[in-house]
Amino acid sequence: MMHRRAFLTTSLLALAFPAFAQSASPVLDNPLAAVKRVYDPKVKDVQRPYTKKLRALYAAATKKSKQLNEPVSGLDFDPIIAGQDSDDDFRKTLKYAVEPRGAGYAVVVVKFKQFKTEPEVTLFYEVMLDGNEWKIDDIVNPAKEFGWRLSTMLIAGAKGQ
């Protein structure tokens, strides 16, 4: 009888643990919290707070990349640093500004130095309220010469470009 109680107690705790784990994750209750999360070094790529649309675009580009056995557009760099590499301490240079764009939408402007000797990089995070959390719907590099929109790159990547 004791073994059965111990088993039941352990089973109930195991079932309840995901609920505790979810409540321990930070609530992204404002646009800035969502964007700051992607720059947290403890947050893995798959944990980035992206909308379902952006996740679906990543999945389609990843599928095509695996079929071709090579990186495709949108997957050949890290969009949060606008490149493939950066100084280890680039996070110390991060500056944020939030621009509300109507109910449930905002743009978070992020500026940073990817490398100490390079010019400052500017990224626009298009963020939207999804349920009770803010999520990133797109990332835009407005640079005149080599600017890009992540969703456009991922769509091209899904086509094998």
C-alpha positions as CSV (number, residue, x, y, z in Angstrom):
1,M,0.0,0.0,0.0
2,M,2.9,2.4,0.8
3,H,4.5,1.8,-2.6
4,R,1.2,2.6,-4.3
5,R,0.8,5.9,-2.4
6,A,4.4,6.8,-3.1
7,F,3.8,6.0,-6.8
8,L,0.6,8.0,-6.9
9,T,2.3,11.0,-5.1
10,T,5.2,10.9,-7.5
11,S,2.9,10.6,-10.5
12,L,0.8,13.6,-9.4
13,L,3.9,15.7,-8.8
14,A,5.3,14.7,-12.2
15,L,2.0,15.8,-13.9
16,A,1.9,19.1,-11.9
17,F,5.6,20.0,-12.6
18,P,5.0,21.4,-16.1
19,A,2.4,23.8,-14.7
20,F,5.0,25.0,-12.1
21,A,7.6,25.3,-14.9
22,Q,5.3,27.4,-17.0
23,S,4.5,29.7,-14.2
24,A,8.2,30.2,-13.5
25,S,8.9,31.4,-17.1
26,P,8.8,35.2,-17.4
27,V,5.5,36.8,-18.5
28,L,6.1,39.0,-21.5
29,D,3.7,41.6,-20.5
30,N,5.1,44.4,-22.6
31,P,6.9,44.8,-26.0
32,L,10.2,45.5,-24.4
33,A,10.2,42.3,-22.3
34,A,9.7,40.2,-25.5
35,V,12.7,41.8,-27.2
36,K,14.9,41.8,-24.2
37,R,14.3,38.1,-23.9
38,V,16.0,37.3,-27.2
39,Y,19.1,39.0,-26.0
40,D,19.2,37.0,-22.8
41,P,22.2,34.6,-23.3
42,K,20.3,31.9,-21.3
43,V,17.4,31.8,-23.8
44,K,17.9,29.3,-26.6
45,D,16.8,30.1,-30.2
46,V,13.7,27.8,-29.9
47,Q,12.7,29.7,-26.8
48,R,12.6,33.1,-28.5
49,P,9.1,34.7,-28.2
50,Y,8.1,34.6,-31.9
51,T,4.6,34.6,-33.2
52,K,3.1,31.5,-34.8
53,K,3.5,33.1,-38.2
54,L,7.2,33.8,-37.8
55,R,7.8,30.3,-36.3
56,A,6.0,28.8,-39.4
57,L,8.2,30.7,-41.7
58,Y,11.3,29.5,-39.8
59,A,10.0,25.9,-40.1
60,A,9.4,26.2,-43.8
61,A,12.9,27.6,-44.5
62,T,14.5,25.0,-42.2
63,K,12.7,22.2,-44.0
64,K,13.9,23.5,-47.4
65,S,17.4,23.9,-46.0
66,K,17.4,20.2,-44.9
67,Q,16.1,19.1,-48.3
68,L,18.9,21.0,-50.1
69,N,21.5,20.2,-47.4
70,E,22.7,23.8,-47.3
71,P,21.6,27.0,-45.5
72,V,19.0,29.1,-47.2
73,S,18.0,32.7,-47.0
74,G,17.1,33.7,-43.5
75,L,18.9,30.8,-41.8
76,D,22.5,31.8,-42.7
77,F,22.8,34.4,-39.9
78,D,21.4,35.4,-36.5
79,P,18.9,38.1,-37.0
80,I,19.2,39.5,-33.4
81,I,22.8,40.5,-34.1
82,A,22.3,41.1,-37.9
83,G,25.2,38.8,-38.7
84,Q,27.0,35.6,-38.0
85,D,29.3,36.9,-35.3
86,S,29.7,39.6,-32.8
87,D,31.9,40.7,-29.9
88,D,31.2,38.6,-26.8
89,D,30.2,41.7,-24.9
90,F,28.0,43.3,-27.5
91,R,25.1,43.1,-25.1
92,K,26.7,45.9,-23.0
93,T,26.0,48.3,-25.9
94,L,22.3,47.5,-26.3
95,K,19.9,50.5,-26.3
96,Y,16.1,50.1,-26.6
97,A,13.2,52.4,-27.5
98,V,9.5,51.4,-27.7
99,E,7.2,53.0,-30.3
100,P,3.6,52.1,-29.8
101,R,1.7,51.5,-33.1
102,G,-1.9,51.1,-31.9
103,A,-3.7,48.6,-29.7
104,G,-1.7,45.4,-29.5
105,Y,1.2,46.5,-31.7
106,A,4.5,48.2,-31.2
107,V,7.9,48.6,-32.7
108,V,10.9,48.2,-30.5
109,V,14.0,49.9,-31.9
110,V,17.3,48.2,-30.8
111,K,20.7,49.8,-31.3
112,F,24.0,48.1,-30.5
113,K,27.6,47.7,-31.6
114,Q,28.1,44.3,-33.1
115,F,31.8,45.0,-32.9
116,K,33.5,47.8,-31.1
117,T,35.2,49.1,-34.2
118,E,32.1,49.0,-36.4
119,P,29.2,51.5,-36.7
120,E,26.1,51.0,-34.6
121,V,23.5,48.6,-35.9
122,T,19.8,49.4,-35.7
123,L,17.0,46.8,-35.8
124,F,13.3,47.2,-35.7
125,Y,11.3,44.5,-33.9
126,E,7.7,44.4,-34.9
127,V,6.0,43.1,-31.8
128,M,2.3,42.2,-31.2
129,L,0.1,41.1,-28.4
130,D,-0.7,37.4,-28.7
131,G,-3.2,36.4,-26.0
132,N,-1.7,37.9,-22.8
133,E,2.0,38.0,-24.1
134,W,3.9,40.1,-26.5
135,K,5.7,38.3,-29.3
136,I,8.0,39.2,-32.1
137,D,6.3,39.1,-35.5
138,D,9.2,40.3,-37.6
139,I,12.6,41.8,-37.5
140,V,13.7,44.5,-39.9
141,N,17.2,45.9,-40.6
142,P,16.5,49.4,-42.1
143,A,20.1,49.9,-43.4
144,K,20.0,51.5,-46.9
145,E,22.6,49.3,-48.5
146,F,22.1,45.9,-46.9
147,G,18.8,46.2,-45.2
148,W,16.4,43.2,-44.9
149,R,13.1,42.0,-43.4
150,L,13.4,38.6,-41.8
151,S,10.0,37.3,-42.9
152,T,10.8,38.1,-46.6
153,M,14.1,36.3,-46.3
154,L,12.5,33.2,-44.7
155,I,9.8,33.1,-47.4
156,A,12.7,33.2,-50.0
157,G,14.5,30.5,-48.0
158,A,11.4,28.3,-48.0
159,K,11.6,28.5,-51.9
160,G,15.2,27.4,-51.8
161,Q,16.7,30.8,-52.5
